[in-house]
Amino acid sequence: MFAALGDPTRITLLQELSDRGPASISTLAGRFPVMTRQGVSKHLRVLAAAGVIAGDHKGREHVWALNPERVAEGRRCLKLIVRGWDDALARLKRHVEEG
């Protein structure tokens, strides 16, 4: 999941889906005037493979939506990582101040 989120374009797509709700490839591609629809589609497939979004066909359009459960799982993981870094930095600070 974090590898998929390591790209600024994918973060922007995820933010769009989070802020505005489900959207078609056409709608999302319209927000990236310098990128082709195929380029946007490729980024969406990476996000879908990571499980942070899901696609569904509505008529002739493929509509993408945020997967809130998977995003919440990522948030929980990040909290654990942050807590670990905070603890490590606190130990380092104590070591430096004592030594």
N, C-alpha and C positions, 0 to 999 in steps of 0.2 A: 504494500500500500504506500509506504513512504517513498519508494522509488518512483511510483507513478505520480506522486505529489511533488516530486523534485523539479518539475518543469513549470516555469511561470505561466505558460499558456494554459496548462491543465489546471493550475490553481485558479486562474481567471475564469475558466469554464465552470469549475466547481462553485466559485463564488456567484457566478451568474445564476446557476441552477438553485443555489441556496437562497439568493435574494429574490429572484423572480418566479421560481417554481419551474415545473416541467416545460421543456422547449424542444422544438424540432431542430434538426440539423440546419435547416435553412435559417431559422431565427438566430441560432447561435453563430452561424457563419457570418451573418450580417453584422455581428458585433466585432468581427475581425476582418476588416476590409483588405488587409494585405495578405491574408491567408486564403487559400482555396478551400472550397467545401470539402474536398478530399483530405486536406490537411487537418481540418477541424474534426472530420470523421475519424481520422487516425488517432487523434488525441482522445476522443470520446471512447474509442475501443480500448485504449490503455486504461482509462479510468474505470471502464466497465469490467475489465479483466481483474482489476484490483478490488472490485466490489463496491466502490464508493458511489457509483451511479448504476442505474439499470435502464435499459431501453425497452420500449414497447411500440408495436405498430398500431397506429390509429388511422385507419383508412390507408391512404397511400404514404403517409408520413411516418417516420421513425421518431418517436418522442422520447427524450431522455429526462430522467428525474434523479434527484439525489437519493441515496440510500442512507437515511439518517442513522440506522443501527450501526452500519459499518463506520460511518464518520464518528459516531460516539465511541466505538471501540478504539479508533485511532486516537481520539482525545484522551481516553483512559490510559493508553500506552504512553502517550506523550507526558502525561502527568507523572507517571512512574519514572520516566527518563529524567524529567526535570527534577523530581525529588532526589533521584540518585546523584545528579550533578550538584545540586544544592548541598547535599551531605558531603560529597567529595571536596567541594570548595571550602566548606566549613572546616573539615579536617585539615586541609592544606593550610588554611589561615591559622588554625591553632598551632600547627607544627612550626610555621614560620615565626609566629609571635613568641613561641616558647623557646625556639632554638636560636 
